[in-house]
Amino acid sequence: MYPLRQSRKPEEGFWYRDVVHFGDAPLYPLDSYFTVSMMDLAQSYYYGRYFSMPTSSGRDTALVEGRPFRTSYPPRPFADIFERRAREYLENWDAKYAEWKKEVVAIIEEMSRLPVDLPEGVDLNGAAPYRVIESWLKLYLLWLRLWFKHYEFLMLGYLIYQLFYKFIKTFFPDAPDHHISEMLAQRDIDTFRPTKELERLAELARELGIAERLAAFSNAAEMERSFAESGDPKERKWLEEWNAVKYPWFYISTGTGFLHWEERWIDNLDIPFTYLKKLLKEGPSRKDEERGEVLARGYADLLPESYRGVFYKYLEAARRAYRYIEEHSFYVEHLGFTVGYRKIREFGFLLAKLGVLEREDDIWYLTWGEVLEALLDGLTGWCNLTGPAAHKVLRMRIAERKALLEKMASSQPPTHIGEQGEVSDANLALLHGVGRKTGGDVVAGIAASPGRARGRVVVVKSPRDLEKVVEGCVVVTSTISPTWIPALRLAAAVVSESGGAMSHAAIIARELGKPAVVGAAGAPLFSKMATRWRSTAI
C-alpha cells in the first residue's frame, strides 16, 4: 500500500525516525505518495545532481510500521559543480528568492483551479470527464514541482547556517547555540504572519471599540453571521478585514502541514477565532527586537579587527538563508499542501458520489495509482449509466488497510536503526538534532532558548491537546507548529522530543522568550512518570 521504494526494509547505515515532519502516527497510504516518495526524489536531486553538495549525495526513506525512517548518503561530489552553483545563488539570492515566490504561488494557484466536477444529467457544454483524469494527473505533477521548489534553496541554506555556526564556534567555543540563532532572527518572517494578522485584528477590534462584543461570541460562524447582518459600520469593517486575511494567512496547518488529517485554520475557523479571543484578553507579545543586533555587535567587537568583515559577510548570508528556510515552510508545507489536500478531498467526494467509495475520506487508504483506477471505473460507469464495477474490490482493500493502520498505530518503533556515525549534513544536525549522544536518567537535548523553569507537565500529542495548556506549565511534545504560538504563550517552558537548534520548536520558543530544550528523545514517554518537570536551557 506504500510506494515500492519506501516499502524496503532499512538496510546498512544509520536511519533516523523523522518525527520533526511526521509525528508519531503511521502514514496513510495516499499521504505517502505525496510526501516521502516525492521528498526523496526532489531532495536527492539537489543534493546529488544539482548542487553536488559536499555534505551528502541524497536521502532515502524506509517506512517501518508506517513511520518514515530516513537516511543520508555520503557525498559523491562532481568536480567544481558545487562551488560554481553555490556562488551563483549567493550572489543573486534576493532576486532568485523573489522569483521563487512567484513560481510557487503560480503552482499553487494552478492547483486550486483544477476541475473535479461533473455535469448533472446530459453534458450540454462538452465538459468531457477526461478533464477529471487530467486533473488527477496534473495535481500529482504540480505537487511534485512544489516539492522541487521546496528543496531548491533548502540544503544550501542549511549549509550556510552551518558555516556561520562553525565560524562563531572557532573563535568562541563556549558561545551558546541560541546566541547564534538569535543573531539570525528577523521579525517580518511570513511564517509568523498568521499570528501577526490575528494580533492586528485584535488591535483593530480595540480601536473600533468592539473587543467585548467579539469576545462574547462562542464560535466564528456565529460572529460572521452576526457581523454580516449588522448595521454597525465598525462591525462590517472588522469583518471585511477578517475575510481579507483568510487567503493566504489562514491556509495554515496546526501541525507541520505534511499530513492530510492535520486541522487547517481555513477549514475550522474556530481555531484562529479562539486564538483571537485569547489575544483580546492578553494583548500582543512583547519581545526585545534589538537583542539579535546587540549580540552581533558584541561578538563582532570581541573578534580581531581583521575578521570582523568576514563575520558580517557570514552573518548577512546566514540571515538571508534564515528567511528562506523559515518562509518556505509557509508557502509550500502550509499554503501549498492545504490547497492540495483540499483538492484531493474533492476527488474523494466525487468518488463517493459515483459510488466507488463508501465515504469520501476513504480515498486516503488508496494508493495514487488506485485513485486513478477508481476514477476510470467511476467515470466509465457514470458515462454508460451502469455505475461502478470495481467498488467491491476497493472497499475490501480499504477495510483491510484500516485494520492494519490501527494495528501499526499501537506499535512503538525505535528512534533510530543502525549505528550513528559522524554527521556532516547541516540539515540533519540543525533541523533534526541528529549527532547528539543521549542516555541516562535525565532527559537531555539541545538548549534552544535560554532560561530555567519548573512547572506541571502538559503532554501535547496533537493540536487538540493545546486546550490543556495552562499558565506556568511545561509543555512536552514531539514536534511544534508555528500555529501553536498563541497557546504556548501561557507555558513556562517547552520541551520537544525532536528538532535541532534551527527547528520550528527552537525558533518559536525564542520568539516567545520561553526556555526550551529540543531533541530530547523520549520526553513524552518519560513525562508519563512525572507530574512536574524542571526545564533548564542555558
Backbone hydrogen bonds, N-H to C=O, Kabsch-Sander energy under -0.5 kcal/mol:
donor,donor_aa,acceptor,acceptor_aa,energy
7,S,3,P,-0.7
7,S,4,L,-1.0
8,R,5,R,-0.9
15,W,417,I,-2.9
16,Y,70,R,-2.5
17,R,415,T,-2.7
18,D,16,Y,-0.5
18,D,68,P,-2.5
19,V,17,R,-1.7
22,F,18,D,-1.3
23,G,19,V,-2.0
27,L,66,G,-2.5
30,L,364,W,-2.0
32,S,28,Y,-1.7
33,Y,29,P,-0.9
33,Y,30,L,-0.6
34,F,30,L,-1.0
34,F,31,D,-0.6
35,T,31,D,-0.7
37,S,32,S,-2.0
39,M,35,T,-3.2
40,D,36,V,-2.4
41,L,37,S,-1.1
42,A,38,M,-2.7
43,Q,39,M,-2.9
44,S,40,D,-1.5
45,Y,41,L,-1.7
46,Y,42,A,-1.7
47,Y,43,Q,-2.1
48,G,44,S,-3.3
49,R,44,S,-0.6
49,R,45,Y,-1.8
50,Y,45,Y,-1.8
51,F,46,Y,-1.8
53,M,47,Y,-2.7
57,S,73,Y,-1.4
58,G,73,Y,-0.6
60,D,71,T,-1.5
62,A,69,F,-2.9
63,L,6,Q,-2.9
64,V,62,A,-0.7
64,V,67,R,-2.6
65,E,63,L,-0.6
67,R,64,V,-2.2
69,F,62,A,-2.5
70,R,16,Y,-3.0
71,T,60,D,-2.2
73,Y,58,G,-2.7
81,I,78,F,-1.1
82,F,78,F,-0.6
84,R,80,D,-1.6
85,R,81,I,-2.7
86,A,82,F,-3.2
87,R,83,E,-1.9
88,E,84,R,-1.8
89,Y,85,R,-2.0
90,L,86,A,-2.7
91,E,87,R,-2.5
92,N,88,E,-0.8
93,W,90,L,-0.7
96,K,92,N,-2.7
97,Y,93,W,-2.8
98,A,94,D,-2.2
99,E,95,A,-2.1
100,W,96,K,-2.3
101,K,97,Y,-2.3
102,K,98,A,-1.7
103,E,99,E,-2.3
104,V,100,W,-2.6
105,V,101,K,-2.5
106,A,102,K,-2.1
107,I,103,E,-2.1
108,I,104,V,-2.3
109,E,105,V,-2.5
110,E,106,A,-2.2
111,M,107,I,-2.2
112,S,108,I,-2.2
113,R,109,E,-1.1
114,L,111,M,-1.2
124,L,122,V,-0.9
128,A,126,G,-1.7
131,R,128,A,-2.0
132,V,129,P,-1.2
133,I,129,P,-1.2
134,E,130,Y,-2.9
135,S,131,R,-2.2
136,W,132,V,-2.0
137,L,133,I,-2.2
138,K,134,E,-2.8
139,L,135,S,-2.7
140,Y,136,W,-1.6
141,L,137,L,-1.9
142,L,138,K,-3.2
143,W,139,L,-2.4
144,L,140,Y,-2.2
145,R,141,L,-2.3
146,L,142,L,-2.1
147,W,143,W,-1.9
148,F,144,L,-2.0
149,K,145,R,-2.3
150,H,146,L,-2.3
151,Y,147,W,-1.5
152,E,148,F,-0.7
152,E,149,K,-0.8
153,F,149,K,-0.5
155,M,151,Y,-0.8
157,G,153,F,-2.7
158,Y,154,L,-2.3
159,L,155,M,-1.8
160,I,156,L,-2.1
161,Y,157,G,-2.2
162,Q,158,Y,-2.5
163,L,159,L,-2.1
164,F,160,I,-2.1
165,Y,161,Y,-2.8
166,K,162,Q,-2.8
167,F,163,L,-2.1
168,I,164,F,-2.4
169,K,165,Y,-2.5
170,T,166,K,-2.0
171,F,167,F,-1.4
172,F,168,I,-3.2
175,A,172,F,-2.2
179,H,176,P,-1.1
180,I,176,P,-1.2
181,S,177,D,-2.1
182,E,178,H,-2.1
183,M,179,H,-1.6
184,L,180,I,-0.6
184,L,181,S,-0.7
185,A,181,S,-1.1
192,F,189,I,-1.4
193,R,190,D,-1.4
196,K,192,F,-2.2
197,E,193,R,-3.3
198,L,194,P,-1.7
199,E,195,T,-2.2
200,R,196,K,-2.3
201,L,197,E,-2.4
202,A,198,L,-2.4
203,E,199,E,-2.2
204,L,200,R,-2.4
205,A,201,L,-2.1
206,R,202,A,-1.7
207,E,203,E,-2.4
208,L,204,L,-2.3
209,G,205,A,-0.7
209,G,206,R,-0.7
210,I,205,A,-2.4
211,A,205,A,-0.7
214,L,210,I,-2.3
215,A,211,A,-2.4
216,A,212,E,-0.9
216,A,213,R,-0.5
217,F,213,R,-0.5
217,F,214,L,-1.4
223,M,219,N,-1.6
224,E,220,A,-3.0
225,R,221,A,-2.4
226,S,222,E,-2.2
227,F,223,M,-2.8
228,A,224,E,-2.1
229,E,225,R,-1.3
230,S,226,S,-0.6
236,R,232,D,-2.0
237,K,233,P,-2.4
238,W,234,K,-2.2
239,L,235,E,-2.3
240,E,236,R,-2.0
241,E,237,K,-1.7
242,W,238,W,-2.4
243,N,239,L,-2.6
244,A,240,E,-1.9
245,V,241,E,-1.3
246,K,243,N,-0.8
249,W,245,V,-0.7
250,F,246,K,-2.3
251,Y,248,P,-1.8
252,I,250,F,-1.8
254,T,263,E,-2.7
262,E,259,L,-1.0
265,W,252,I,-2.4
266,I,250,F,-1.7
267,D,264,R,-0.8
268,N,264,R,-1.2
268,N,265,W,-0.6
271,I,268,N,-2.1
273,F,269,L,-1.9
274,T,270,D,-2.4
275,Y,271,I,-1.9
276,L,272,P,-2.5
277,K,273,F,-2.1
278,K,274,T,-1.6
279,L,275,Y,-2.1
280,L,276,L,-1.9
281,K,277,K,-1.1
282,E,278,K,-2.8
283,G,279,L,-2.5
289,E,287,K,-1.1
291,R,288,D,-1.1
294,V,290,E,-2.5
295,L,291,R,-2.7
296,A,292,G,-2.3
297,R,293,E,-2.5
298,G,294,V,-2.2
299,Y,295,L,-2.7
300,A,296,A,-2.5
301,D,297,R,-2.4
302,L,298,G,-1.1
303,L,299,Y,-0.7
303,L,300,A,-0.9
307,Y,304,P,-2.4
308,R,304,P,-0.6
308,R,305,E,-1.0
309,G,305,E,-0.5
311,F,307,Y,-2.4
312,Y,308,R,-2.2
313,K,309,G,-1.6
314,Y,310,V,-2.5
315,L,311,F,-2.6
316,E,312,Y,-2.5
317,A,313,K,-2.2
318,A,314,Y,-2.6
319,R,315,L,-2.3
320,R,316,E,-1.8
321,A,317,A,-2.1
322,Y,318,A,-2.4
323,R,319,R,-1.9
324,Y,320,R,-1.7
325,I,321,A,-2.8
326,E,322,Y,-2.4
327,E,323,R,-3.0
328,H,324,Y,-3.0
330,F,326,E,-0.7
330,F,327,E,-0.6
331,Y,327,E,-2.1
332,V,328,H,-2.6
333,E,328,H,-0.7
334,H,329,S,-1.2
334,H,330,F,-0.6
335,L,330,F,-3.2
336,G,331,Y,-1.4
337,F,332,V,-1.8
338,T,334,H,-1.9
339,V,335,L,-2.1
340,G,336,G,-2.3
341,Y,337,F,-3.0
342,R,338,T,-2.0
343,K,339,V,-1.7
344,I,340,G,-2.1
345,R,341,Y,-1.8
346,E,342,R,-1.2
347,F,343,K,-1.4
348,G,344,I,-2.2
349,F,345,R,-2.6
350,L,346,E,-2.2
351,L,347,F,-2.6
352,A,348,G,-2.1
353,K,349,F,-2.4
354,L,350,L,-2.2
355,G,352,A,-1.0
356,V,351,L,-2.0
357,L,351,L,-1.4
362,D,359,R,-1.6
363,I,360,E,-1.5
364,W,361,D,-1.3
365,Y,362,D,-1.7
366,L,363,I,-1.6
371,V,367,T,-1.9
372,L,368,W,-1.6
373,E,369,G,-2.2
374,A,370,E,-2.9
375,L,371,V,-2.5
376,L,372,L,-2.4
377,D,373,E,-2.6
378,G,374,A,-2.9
379,L,375,L,-2.9
380,T,376,L,-1.8
381,G,377,D,-2.2
382,W,378,G,-1.7
383,C,379,L,-2.4
384,N,380,T,-2.5
386,T,381,G,-1.0
387,G,381,G,-1.7
394,L,390,A,-2.2
395,R,391,H,-2.5
396,M,392,K,-1.8
397,R,393,V,-2.1
398,I,394,L,-2.4
399,A,395,R,-2.1
400,E,396,M,-2.1
401,R,397,R,-2.4
402,K,398,I,-2.3
403,A,399,A,-1.7
404,L,400,E,-2.0
405,L,401,R,-2.8
406,E,402,K,-1.9
407,K,403,A,-1.8
408,M,404,L,-2.6
409,A,405,L,-2.2
410,S,406,E,-0.7
410,S,407,K,-0.9
411,S,408,M,-1.7
417,I,15,W,-2.7
424,S,422,E,-0.6
426,A,424,S,-0.6
429,A,425,D,-1.8
430,L,426,A,-3.0
431,L,427,N,-1.8
432,H,427,N,-1.1
433,G,428,L,-0.5
434,V,428,L,-2.3
436,R,433,G,-1.1
444,A,442,V,-0.7
446,I,518,V,-3.6
448,A,446,I,-1.1
448,A,516,A,-1.9
449,S,516,A,-1.5
451,G,537,A,-2.9
453,A,535,S,-2.4
455,G,533,W,-2.2
457,V,531,T,-2.1
458,V,474,V,-2.3
460,V,458,V,-0.6
460,V,476,V,-2.4
461,K,459,V,-0.7
465,D,462,S,-2.1
466,L,463,P,-1.6
467,E,464,R,-0.8
468,K,465,D,-2.2
469,V,466,L,-1.4
472,G,490,L,-2.4
473,C,470,V,-1.8
474,V,456,R,-2.8
475,V,473,C,-0.6
475,V,493,A,-2.3
476,V,458,V,-2.4
477,T,495,V,-2.4
478,S,460,V,-0.6
484,W,481,S,-2.0
485,I,482,P,-1.5
487,A,484,W,-0.7
488,L,484,W,-2.4
489,R,485,I,-0.9
490,L,487,A,-1.3
491,A,488,L,-0.7
492,A,473,C,-3.5
493,A,473,C,-1.2
494,V,515,P,-2.3
495,V,475,V,-3.0
496,S,517,V,-2.6
497,E,477,T,-2.7
498,S,478,S,-1.3
500,G,431,L,-0.9
502,M,430,L,-2.3
503,S,500,G,-1.7
507,I,503,S,-2.4
508,I,504,H,-3.1
509,A,505,A,-2.0
510,R,506,A,-2.0
511,E,507,I,-2.2
512,L,508,I,-2.0
513,G,509,A,-1.0
514,K,509,A,-2.6
516,A,449,S,-2.2
517,V,494,V,-2.0
518,V,446,I,-2.2
519,G,498,S,-1.5
520,A,496,S,-2.6
521,A,519,G,-1.5
523,A,520,A,-1.9
526,F,522,G,-2.8
527,S,523,A,-2.1
528,K,524,P,-0.6
528,K,525,L,-1.1
529,M,526,F,-1.8
530,A,527,S,-1.5
533,W,455,G,-2.7
535,S,453,A,-3.0
535,S,533,W,-0.5
536,T,534,R,-0.5
537,A,451,G,-3.1
